[in-house]
Amino acid sequence: MKIKKTMSLVLATTVLLAACNNDKEHIKNINDGLDKMQKAEQPLEHINQNRNKLEQEKEKITKAFNGKDPTTIQSDLDKVLKNTNERNNTIKQEEDAVKNSKKEFEKLKNDVNKIEDKDKKKQYDEFVKALDTKYKKHEAFTKGYQDLVNKEKDLFTYFKGQSGTQAEVDKKSKSIVEAQKQLKNKVDQYAKSLRNVQKEKRDIDEISN
């Protein structure tokens, strides 16, 4: 009877060690996945720099529009319309990069689900939740930015027309202001989600070492 009890304890230890080794393997896979996610998102810095440059270019062009007849600024309207297309293209590039990152994230979640240590699993689940939120908020941001750019394009295209009314210009301008407000809210929420990801990442770093 004593031997059986002792053997049971030995076997239990073996099971615990096996679980520990399995968790180490899963955590290594998770860290590898995080590296791949980071690599997929590396183009974002360059994309954002390019977008900021285009925003400054737009501001410089449109400042000259105030008080002028649209017929006298047709070449500048062509420039700013080209600018809107280029800004829209930065969103497409950003979406592609984040899409690749999310593919790696989905693979990473499989290893998180296999972690057996309850305390570690809880921490990694919180991290996964934070990343899920980040991707959702990023999607909301890109859609909000695209909506704003398209509303600006609508106004600039209207100026290109041979005729128009101030009432219609005011209407389109008002929709741009509203889109700007909505975008600011989306940017704030996305920034908040990034801060939360950083916090949760620090937490898992403490238990993965």
C-alpha positions, 0 to 999 in steps of 0.5 A, spaced: 500 500 500 505 504 501 509 503 495 503 504 491 502 511 494 509 512 493 509 511 486 503 515 485 506 521 488 512 519 483 507 519 477 504 525 479 511 529 479 512 526 472 506 529 470 507 536 473 514 536 470 511 534 463 506 540 464 511 544 465 516 542 459 509 543 455 508 550 457 515 552 456 514 549 449 508 553 448 511 560 451 517 559 446 512 558 440 508 564 443 514 568 443 516 566 436 509 568 434 510 575 437 517 576 433 513 574 427 507 579 429 512 585 430 516 583 423 509 584 420 508 591 423 515 594 421 512 597 415 507 601 419 512 606 421 514 608 414 507 608 412 505 613 418 511 617 416 509 618 409 501 619 411 504 625 415 508 628 410 501 627 405 497 630 411 502 636 411 502 637 403 494 637 403 494 642 409 499 647 405 495 646 398 488 647 401 490 653 405 491 657 399 483 655 397 480 660 402 476 666 399 478 664 392 473 662 386 474 654 384 475 656 377 482 659 379 485 653 383 483 647 378 491 645 378 491 645 386 485 641 386 488 636 381 494 636 386 490 635 392 485 630 389 492 626 387 494 627 395 487 624 397 488 617 393 495 617 396 493 617 403 487 612 401 493 608 399 497 608 405 491 605 409 491 599 404 498 598 405 497 599 413 491 594 413 495 589 409 501 589 414 496 588 420 492 583 416 499 579 416 500 580 423 493 578 425 495 571 421 501 570 426 496 572 432 491 567 430 496 562 430 499 564 437 492 563 440 492 556 439 499 555 444 496 560 449 490 555 449 494 549 451 498 552 457 496 548 463 499 552 468 492 556 471 496 562 473 500 563 467 494 561 462 490 567 466 496 572 464 496 570 457 489 570 456 489 577 458 494 579 453 490 575 448 484 579 450 488 586 449 491 584 442 484 582 440 482 589 442 488 592 439 486 589 432 478 591 433 480 599 435 485 599 429 480 597 424 475 602 427 481 607 426 483 605 419 475 606 417 474 612 420 480 615 417 478 612 410 471 615 411 474 622 412 479 622 406 473 620 402 469 626 405 475 631 403 475 628 396 468 629 395 468 636 397 474 637 392 471 633 387 465 638 388 469 644 387 472 641 380 465 642 377 463 647 373 457 649 378 455 649 385 452 652 391 455 655 398 449 651 401 452 644 398 459 646 400 457 648 407 453 641 407 460 637 405 464 641 410 460 640 416 460 632 414 468 633 414 468 636 421 463 631 424 468 625 421 474 629 424 471 628 431 469 621 430 476 620 427 479 623 434 475 618 438 477 612 434 485 614 435 484 615 442 481 609 443 486 605 439 492 609 443 489 606 449 488 599 446 496 600 445 498 602 452 494 596 454 497 591 450 504 594 452 502 593 460 499 586 459 506 584 455 510 587 461 506 582 465 507 576 461 514 578 460 515 577 468 512 570 468 515 567 461 523 568 463 
